């Protein structure tokens, strides 16, 4: 009986957290980010303030979710992200909250986001204020990524392009590998592990596990994209293919 009550509580609080997340994004967009436009003239400074604000709101959101008993989480070696500049941060993508977990620990990083999110009124202002890259930018995506990393920005990408399909191997798209190889940048690997199915590709928000899930975010090694070039004359496409194959193995998280 108590387990059933506890499960019902988590379903209700999960729904409330979704409302909180969307309304929080809308509030930031309508009030705080517009105030930044009025009072902070420098684009770079305004972007950094916006990203720190987003990161702080994510930390608050995660603490509320933990306090309500909806989920639990832990971070391993995430302090290393503070020193990551001019590189790609690549992670597997088991749950809907993966970006929230990583950005909460690394306020300075950028992100490559789905074009569909730009149309969402709750997130459109957040994406614009944080100056995130959009994955529909086509021919301009690579040069823009190169320019940003050359200026010292770290960019978060989920190479699968969507959330992991439960019970299936990782399917890595070549976008992240192409950017890395053609930019000559390093990649930071991040493992995200959830001990149960939770907010995955085929789950509705109310389809939660019987017990509270634990999400672990573990920062792993940095790798050099140029090490996947067999020789100086090697085609970048071949190197990107090798790197993608490597990521499909190395982004599989260990069980905790």
Secondary structure, DSSP 8 states (H G I E B T S, - for coil): -HHHHHHHHHHHHHHHHHHHHHHHHHHIIIIIHHHHHHH---HHHHHHHHHHHHHHHHHHHHHHHHHTTSEEEEEESGGGGGG--SEEEEE---STTHHHHHHHH-TT-EEEE-GGGGG-TTTHHHHHHHT-EETT-THHHHHHHHHHHHTT--EEE-TTSS---TTS-----SHHHHHHHHHT-EEEEEEEEESS--S-TT--TT---SS-EEEEEEEEEEEEGGGG-SSTT--HHHHHHHHHHHHHHHTS----
